[in-house]
Amino acid sequence: MNSSTTMADIVSTPGDILLEEFLVPLGISQYRLAKAIGKPQSAISDIVRGKRAITPEMSLLLGKALGTSPMYWLNLESTYQLKLLQDQDLSDVVALVG
């Protein structure tokens, strides 16, 4: 990784996975998914563009619509968020245990 590359540059967002692993291969448009789960298309678009996180409610909806578990989506989101935080300087945190 060069000095200007961050984890965000190399880690797929949950939205990337949604688009590349589900929507495109299954021929499902963002509009069709949004209608199937009763959410605005902008919500799906924001997730795909990495502008919105996958919430527990959204994970339930995606899981039901796409035949996955809700934990699949929550795990993608939490893993992504933790990887982003690894780029941050947390040196001011004082370890209280260990």
N, C-alpha and C positions, 0 to 999 in steps of 0.2 A: 504494500500500500504506500503510495507517495504521501507527502506531508499534507496535501490538500484533500486527500480522499478520506471520507468518513464512513462509518458503518452504514449510514443511510444510503450511501452510494453503492454498496455491494450487497445489501440485504433486501430480499424481496418483501414488499409490503403484503399484508393480508389481501389487499385489493388486487395486487398483481396475481396472487394465487387464485383468487376468485375469477378473475378474467381469463387467465391463461390455462388453468386447470379445469375450470368448470364451464364458464359461459361460452368461450370460443369453441372448445371441442364438442360441447353439447348443442351448439347452435342456438343458444338462448341469449336474447338481447337484454340489455340492462332494463329496458322498458318492460319487457315481459316478466323478468324476475321481480321488479318493483310491484307490478300489478298482482303477481301471484302471492306476494307477502303483505300486500296492503300498505305499502310505503311509497312515498314519492320517488320518482326516478332520480331526483337530485341526491337522495340518500345513497342509492347504489352508486351513482356517478362519483360522489365524494369519496366513498370507500375505495372504488377502483383507482381514483387519482391520488389516494393516500392522504386525503384531506379530512377524513373522518375515521375514527376508531370503530371497531366492531364491539358493540355493547353486549351485555348478556341477553337483552331482548333480541337484538339483531342476530346473535348467534343461534338462538332458538328458531327464529324465522328462517335463516339460511339453512340450518340443519334440516328442518322439515321440508323445505322446498327442494333441496339438493341431495337429500338422502345421506346426510352425514350426521354426526353427533354435534350437539352444541359445543361440546368441549373441543372439538377440532378447531372451530373458529376462535374460541376464547384462547386456546393454546397458541394459535398463530399470532393473535394480537399481543398476548403477553410476552411471547418470545421476541417479537419485533420491538416492542417498547423497551424491554430489558437490553436488547442489543444497542438501541439508540442511546440509552443511558450510559453504556460502557464508554462512550466517547466523552462523557462529561467528566470534569475534574471534581472529584469528591474528596479531595485531600483535606478539607476542613472538617470532615466527619471524624469524631473521636470514637475509637472502639471502646465499648464499655465491657465487653466480654471477650475472652479468648486472647 
